[in-house]
Amino acid sequence: MPEKREQLNSITKEISTCRKCPLYQFATNSVPGEGNASAEIVFVGEAPGYYEDQQGRPFVGRAGRLLEQSLDSIGLNREEVFISNVLHHRPPSNRDPLPDEVTACKLFMLRQLEVIQPKILATLGRFAMNVFLPEAKISRDHGKMKKVDDYDFIVFPLYHPAAALRSGSILSDFREDFDRLGKLLKLQSAELNLMKKQEGIDESSKMEQMGLRL
């Protein structure tokens, strides 16, 4: 755990001095992410907004409050998970991330995932989802477990909390998906405990077994 925390702190320092794209010129603070360095689940959004830029912390505005309420609904809090973004500096006027910005900045988030080694990656919104699932559509694939080549974790796409706050129907989907996420966490924990007792099962077989039961 201390080693993981040191590695994440090192990434945070790199983010604070990053000049790979112009966004740092418009930002008040970098927003590297925060949370449990050994979290079983990591949440990744698209980019900081106004309040995140002011405080240097992810998801602290209205969308952040909805995220915290949703975490509470499945028995979790911010300190138990890790929360990050694809971009770590706020785009001007909260515009959508540009492709070159995503390319430049996503590497920090990917390195955070390498350190944390979560079991589940919950993407918040289409930009975070498309980093791992380029062909996915948020309206079609939200709330569905996805296994992606080259990654050991499960990807679980969610609508962005900000989108949920703008639409009653999306908010309903968001809450239902969070309920599914809570059930997935409980099931996966039980599955892993069971599989640890079994012999001769490789990691891919474990993931396949879990997938068949969801």
C-alpha positions in Angstrom: 0.0 0.0 0.0 2.7 2.6 0.8 4.5 1.7 -2.4 1.3 2.2 -4.4 0.7 5.5 -2.7 4.2 6.7 -3.5 3.7 5.7 -7.2 0.4 7.6 -7.4 2.0 10.6 -5.7 4.7 10.6 -8.3 2.1 10.6 -11.1 0.3 13.4 -9.4 3.5 15.5 -9.5 4.0 14.8 -13.2 0.4 15.9 -13.9 0.9 19.1 -12.0 3.8 20.1 -14.3 2.4 18.5 -17.5 2.6 20.7 -20.7 1.7 18.0 -23.3 -1.3 19.9 -24.4 -2.4 23.6 -24.0 -5.1 23.0 -21.4 -2.8 23.8 -18.5 -2.8 27.4 -19.7 -6.5 27.8 -18.9 -6.6 25.8 -15.7 -6.4 27.1 -12.1 -5.4 23.7 -10.8 -4.5 20.3 -12.1 -6.9 17.6 -11.0 -5.0 14.3 -10.8 -7.5 12.2 -9.0 -7.8 10.9 -5.4 -8.8 7.9 -3.3 -7.8 4.5 -2.2 -4.5 3.3 -3.7 -5.7 -0.3 -3.5 -9.3 0.3 -4.5 -11.3 -2.6 -6.0 -13.2 -0.1 -8.1 -12.0 3.0 -10.0 -14.3 5.7 -11.4 -13.0 7.6 -14.4 -14.8 10.7 -15.8 -14.0 12.8 -18.8 -12.5 16.1 -17.4 -12.6 18.5 -14.5 -15.4 21.1 -14.4 -15.4 24.6 -12.7 -15.5 23.4 -9.1 -12.9 20.7 -9.7 -10.6 23.2 -11.3 -11.0 25.5 -8.3 -10.3 22.8 -5.7 -8.0 20.5 -7.6 -10.2 17.5 -6.7 -12.4 15.4 -9.0 -16.2 15.4 -8.8 -16.8 18.0 -6.1 -19.8 19.9 -7.7 -23.4 18.8 -8.2 -22.3 15.8 -10.2 -19.9 14.8 -7.5 -22.7 15.0 -4.9 -24.7 12.6 -7.0 -21.8 10.3 -7.3 -21.3 10.3 -3.6 -25.0 9.6 -3.0 -24.8 6.7 -5.5 -21.7 5.3 -3.8 -23.5 5.5 -0.4 -26.5 3.6 -2.0 -24.2 0.5 -2.6 -22.4 0.8 0.8 -19.2 2.7 -0.4 -17.7 6.1 0.1 -15.1 8.2 -1.7 -12.3 7.0 0.6 -12.9 3.4 -0.5 -12.7 4.0 -4.2 -10.4 5.9 -6.6 -11.8 8.7 -8.7 -10.0 10.2 -11.7 -10.6 11.6 -15.2 -9.3 11.1 -18.7 -8.2 14.8 -18.7 -6.5 16.4 -15.7 -7.0 20.0 -16.6 -10.3 21.7 -17.3 -11.2 22.4 -20.9 -12.3 26.0 -21.5 -16.0 26.6 -20.8 -16.3 22.9 -20.0 -16.2 22.0 -23.7 -15.8 18.4 -24.8 -12.3 17.0 -24.8 -10.4 17.1 -28.1 -8.9 13.9 -29.5 -5.3 15.2 -29.2 -6.0 16.2 -25.5 -7.3 12.7 -24.8 -4.3 11.1 -26.5 -1.9 13.2 -24.5 -3.5 13.0 -21.1 -5.1 9.5 -20.9 -1.6 8.0 -20.3 -1.6 9.4 -16.7 -4.9 7.7 -16.0 -3.8 4.4 -17.5 -0.7 4.5 -15.3 -2.9 5.1 -12.3 -4.8 2.0 -13.2 -1.6 0.0 -13.5 -0.6 1.0 -10.0 -4.0 0.5 -8.4 -4.9 -2.7 -10.3 -8.7 -2.5 -9.7 -11.1 -5.3 -10.3 -13.7 -3.0 -11.9 -13.3 0.2 -13.9 -16.5 2.3 -13.9 -16.4 4.8 -16.7 -18.5 7.9 -16.3 -19.7 9.2 -19.7 -18.9 8.4 -23.3 -15.4 9.9 -23.4 -14.0 7.7 -20.6 -15.9 4.7 -22.0 -14.5 5.2 -25.5 -10.9 5.1 -24.3 -11.4 1.4 -23.5 -14.4 0.6 -25.8 -13.9 2.7 -28.9 -17.0 1.2 -30.7 -19.3 1.4 -27.7 -22.3 3.8 -27.5 -23.3 5.0 -24.0 -27.0 4.8 -24.8 -26.7 1.2 -25.7 -23.9 -0.1 -23.5 -24.4 1.6 -20.2 -24.9 -0.8 -17.2 -23.3 -3.7 -19.1 -20.2 -5.5 -18.0 -17.4 -5.5 -20.6 -14.1 -7.5 -20.7 -11.4 -5.8 -22.7 -8.3 -7.4 -24.1 -5.0 -6.2 -22.5 -6.8 -5.3 -19.2 -7.4 -7.4 -16.2 -10.3 -5.4 -14.9 -13.9 -5.4 -16.0 -15.2 -2.2 -17.6 -18.6 -1.1 -16.5 -19.9 2.0 -18.4 -22.2 4.4 -16.6 -23.8 7.7 -17.8 -21.9 10.7 -16.5 -23.6 12.1 -13.3 -23.8 15.5 -15.0 -25.9 14.0 -17.8 -28.1 12.3 -15.2 -28.8 15.6 -13.5 -30.0 17.0 -16.8 -32.5 14.2 -17.7 -34.9 12.3 -15.5 -34.8 9.3 -17.8 -31.0 9.2 -17.7 -31.0 9.7 -13.9 -33.3 6.6 -13.6 -30.9 4.6 -15.8 -27.9 5.9 -13.8 -29.5 4.7 -10.5 -30.4 1.3 -11.9 -26.9 0.9 -13.3 -25.4 1.8 -10.0 -27.5 -0.8 -8.3 -26.2 -3.4 -10.8 -22.7 -2.2 -10.1 -23.2 -2.8 -6.4 -24.4 -6.4 -7.1 -21.4 -7.0 -9.4 -19.1 -5.9 -6.6 -20.7 -8.3 -4.2 -20.8 -11.2 -6.7 -17.2 -10.7 -7.8 -16.0 -10.6 -4.2 -17.8 -13.9 -3.5 -16.5 -15.4 -6.7 -12.9 -14.5 -6.1 -13.1 -16.0 -2.6 -14.5 -19.2 -4.0 -11.9 -19.4 -6.8 -9.0 -18.9 -4.4 -10.0 -22.3 -3.0 -10.0 -23.9 -6.3 -6.9 -25.4 -8.0 -5.8 -25.3 -11.6 -7.8 -22.2 -12.7 -6.0 -19.5 -14.6 -7.0 -15.8 -14.5 -8.7 -15.9 -17.9 -10.9 -18.8 -16.7 -11.8 -16.9 -13.6 -12.9 -13.9 -15.6 -14.9 -16.2 -17.9 -16.7 -17.9 -15.0 -17.6 -14.5 -13.5 -18.8 -13.3 -16.8 -21.1 -16.3 -17.3 -22.9 -15.6 -14.0 -23.6 -11.9 -14.7 
